[in-house]
Amino acid sequence: MVHIGYRTGMNPPQETAPRPSESTPVWFDRPRPGPYPPLAGRASYDVAVVGGGICGLLVGLLLARGGRSVAVLEARRIGDGTSGHTTGKVSLLQGTKLSRVLRRNPPSVGRRYVQAQREGQAWLRRYCDDHGLSAESRHATTYATSRVGLLRAQGELAAGRACGLELSWTGETELPFPVLGAVRLDEQFQIDAMELLAALAADVEAEGGVVHERTRVVELDQADDAVRLRTDTGAEVTASSVVVATNQPVLARGGYFARVQPQRSYAATLAADWIPLGMHLSADLQVRSVRSVRSGSGEPLVMIGGAGHVTGRDSPADRLDGLLAWAREVFPGAPVRHVWSAQDQSPVSALPYVGPATPRDHRVQVVTGLDKWGLSTAPAAALLVAADLLGGQPPAWGTALRTWSPRQVLAAGRTALVNAEVGWQMACGHATRLLSAERRPLCTHLGGVLSWNDAEESWDCPLHGSRFAPDGAVLEGPATTPLR
């Protein structure tokens, strides 16, 4: 069993096997941005951005460029969240994403979603080029190795073409195993995540903004003329506007925890003889991702990913072991260099939520539901939020990302199903807890019974994806309070 856990120490159920030393993402081979000081005392800004991932830093950068005083508040260190655990693919071909979008939304909305992705991708490419950051051009494929996967890939081909993508179909790929067919899109690219985070954080400060790490926001109060944020250390920020860009919004406004489903997935790098020229993602029920990457020392590696599941449900160790077993079959004898995991939010509408947290109140904005494709979505989301808060004209494609719109009625059935599953998990967890001598801890968000994550050595909530280290510290929201 492979472990990718956190070095903390509260009383987990048991230790099973030693963790490998390679328990951090490949991006952590690079110099990390900062450290930046925690917020102390009281401060006032035009805009406070909660969350120091790629999206939060992009929002902070655009608003600072627009002349606003900006503070970016990160609960842990920059890179500790999803942005530092990404696979780094920037592609408009996103597995079977567009098929899901068109099942839950009109075709016109799907086309606007692609326009938003195209704009976000182009913005990020320009930024990387202007700053001399790594942006390696690659073709992307959605491939199939099974009959079900073939049908899904063909469906994505039709969906992508209906949404305006110039996709092609091929019966052959460079992959070192048989495929039944694949959708292909040229001229996409892949990035170095830590390099991008460092450049964005530096640019925020160069434009007059400030970045604070180890500053966890736990409370938001709105008055007539300002929004007040309180942190876990008692420090306070007063701002005219607040943008919550924390993967899963950590504030209850808008009930976004009931509109997204938290997903964990796993990744690894291997020193294999074969290194891909493209970025590949399967359409099979068991998703597998493949791309190339270099270690911090320059060693060429193959990066694999997949094995996703709803956070707090299923066995993470089994999922991770399955991914690594597949890697051993495809790349026999290749040593594993890094192993890590990430958490993403899958929206019930299949589209991101970007904009006012509640209808008609633009002072508090959220960005969530990026669904594993944040590298192209985050720049588009930042452009949309900046246009709103700076008084600009919102882009036409922005309607596909808006937090509140009539089209979301179409997702009501999916919303009901996801929340029925949450209710079932809540009931079963508490029933089991009452009947068991083991008293597993309760999530500080809504009281769900936590599950022990045997791969990452953390307590995970099966309701809305909050995660806690063994010593009780918050690792993932929407919870903001540590375990008691």
Steps between C-alpha positions, in 0.01 A plus 500: 500500500633843406448796732510866405404640838574804714756511778278571796397298796152465653385137547414342165352149507832336419821523303517244223813539290771763476447784259736550206729799525354629172177625656472844345415622150773530240447877510637510854845425353498867399552804724173593669367856506535691825486445784260788551412628847167421666252782542531675836270753664250686287526614140279654235501446123277556202489124433592197711557176309459185710715224355854519363475245221537582131147641478529715813836640392366572150203688645732694731734585212226625266338712771835646610573588138161670496607733779338325797679436828500121536591239762521129416446282809620139488410262786819292473792547255462591134501170312360293787157485334377371167711743293821344630370147439375539143620290207570827316304438178349802324264351243164572341457126449409399855435129507122457474418838657302645207278192481396567861454870431260431213304241699415767759498824297385634162753484210532880500629484858752232402632723224539792742682272743750412226539870418579567867756218503656631180532850646644368827748278320613784272544736798712246686714427193572871455587533869742205485662632183534853641662371820720232346311221676487142378209447257572191293280457192336158483217324325224363725298183464197340660568131437312175553622154595157342557170478316335733751791739469469494122135603514585776746788627287278506191240691699765754602602541137142592409458724805827681439420568136154626597669743740742632239818296551693381195542142611623204299463126548792260482538126533862526606683684777854505637384324818695182586186288526212418262218753455173464312499862388557854620381857459789738426546877537827665401675813634424459870769537768625392841654711777713488814251575780743624767678724251165658410397546866830668582470741207140592583574563869797719409289693248224563754751668727669682211161655416457623857300210646595301809509124557450341843557130567386302807198729517182294521174691464234361733226762499345757266268781607331743262404855596346768284832642385758222545573131545699387806708182506630343820785247504573211733760711681260788560646727230240689294470640150241753391436525125250646258488166316606142571579221253494144638722279282562204730411202275193428717369833638575517872205731567142375515343770281333351195520141624770404251594195705164360384567587134836330453633153574858471633723262305842365593737367238859376499816554299853369480817544296719218374846487343389298198679429173203637303408869533180629331494787251133575570256527789263205522186434705282191474125494443475164678312459826839453667662829403872512428700814418847506339738791427870581518672715762851573625614475858665794671838356397390470136434126491234414236205322661162367401213629714194282549172580675148381566327267750252771601222461755272711719694629799443301818350204315666186367855401601762753389778245555328250269451770236863609516628143503291431190652796318854391588425139404390625157824699477705190577326313219551777244848606614658186652801572715459879487578651842240727656632849572198684642153409626231753591129578494269793432147609580264658248135604502263347246199731446153348473434717193830384341600868477704720736339752734657844465346822629291637787464256789134597532276657235526878454774550763828543315711584805575132574604295197589131474686276259444125530419187302802512268474122469870412445539753218593806701803600295285620212194584712682707766617777263150521348347515849746770607418708192128467574534596868732791416256635241224491762696666781673756277175605332594363158290330235473128578593275206216326317637157593469591868138385510623139481686540829259712704410392852128568463310451173169343387684216321594353837143376533606233251745368760237471774472124463873450528511738799229299676684172434835630630341635816299182555833315497632749755199437725550125472868535592406713801241250623718192449801664659316594818323163522831319472660732753224433755535125461879495506742530788716716274395865515624646177526881507229727358560756228490857629306612190166319535579214737560216256678193636854505362668212318865410547694546175743210503712631211546858613466459877224756541141518622270561202133602502274295267242782492671804351869411488650678800829340602703508820853396594538241778561782749168660397634783282282592201642383167203565271178701534216576523586447870702783655519375859743224608382179663445528872 
